[in-house]
Amino acid sequence: MSIRGTAAHLAADDLPPLVQKAVAAAEAAGFAHSCRPEQGRLLHTLAQGAVRWIGETGTGCGVGLAWLVSGAPPGVRLVSVERDEERAAVAAALFAGLPQVEVVRADWTVLHRHGGPYDLLVLDGGGQGKQGDEPADPERLLALGGTVVIDDFTPAAGWPPLHEGRPDEARLHWLEHPALDATELRLAPDFATVVGRRR
Ligand SMILES: C[S@@+](CC[C@H](N)C(=O)[O-])C[C@H]1O[C@@H](n2cnc3c(N)ncnc32)[C@H](O)[C@@H]1O
């Protein structure tokens, strides 16, 4: 989880207007765990390649979703699922004037019911396979050639990647997934993301 994500955005320059609004909403709601700006810029870039659908698990107060919306071409529809009622309400209010965006208050597992197959799937709250969480199935949710993004890893220093001194099974799940060509991207000295493309 990006502990400094909301605060890091407050110090960042050149944020898209919608991202600025989302950061203000997260700040007002006391939500510190928005994505980092480095991650947001990656999402903005990847969203530009979407054709029909973008999905996200874990909306928070909508900062990552605002990056996605700001990057997505016209005609792309976006669905984000958040299980926390207050955060989902904050995000729903933020995107209320944008008919291409749906914020769903539910467990992430309903994502397939609201759209897809997804050209871009961002797993930021549920479906990451971390800490015993059931990982999302890219063959069920992603379009062929679609991209999945899993946030918040410590950059690997060797192979296998370690978490608390043991092989990082969640990261290995994605990096070695038979349906994906996946790699780890270091976005900052202390922070990496795994990106996979469905074969
Ligand atoms: C790291 S924060 C998300 C940050 C957000 N994506 C952003 O970029 O600002 C993780 C969010 O996932 C939500 N979450 C955790 N498990 C979930 C689940 N099983 N289904 C839906 N949301 C979940 C949490 O309530 C939390 O708001």
The ligand as a Gaussian input file, in Angstrom:
#p B3LYP/6-31G(d) Opt

LIG

0 1
 C       -4.166000       1.366000      -2.054000
 S       -5.818000       1.826000      -1.854000
 C       -6.331000       2.244000      -3.478000
 C       -5.781000       3.517000      -3.975000
 C       -6.391000       3.982000      -5.260000
 N       -6.384000       2.957000      -6.293000
 C       -5.664000       5.190000      -5.776000
 O       -4.954000       5.072000      -6.760000
 O       -5.801000       6.242000      -5.184000
 C       -6.642000       0.253000      -1.713000
 C       -8.153000       0.343000      -1.663000
 O       -8.643000      -0.957000      -1.970000
 C       -9.794000      -1.184000      -1.214000
 N       -9.982000      -2.645000      -1.147000
 C       -9.233000      -3.535000      -0.448000
 N       -9.683000      -4.782000      -0.644000
 C      -10.734000      -4.676000      -1.495000
 C      -11.633000      -5.624000      -2.065000
 N      -11.531000      -6.926000      -1.769000
 N      -12.581000      -5.182000      -2.913000
 C      -12.701000      -3.857000      -3.185000
 N      -11.895000      -2.895000      -2.642000
 C      -10.923000      -3.309000      -1.821000
 C       -9.491000      -0.529000       0.118000
 O      -10.697000      -0.222000       0.819000
 C       -8.710000       0.704000      -0.311000
 O       -9.555000       1.826000      -0.433000

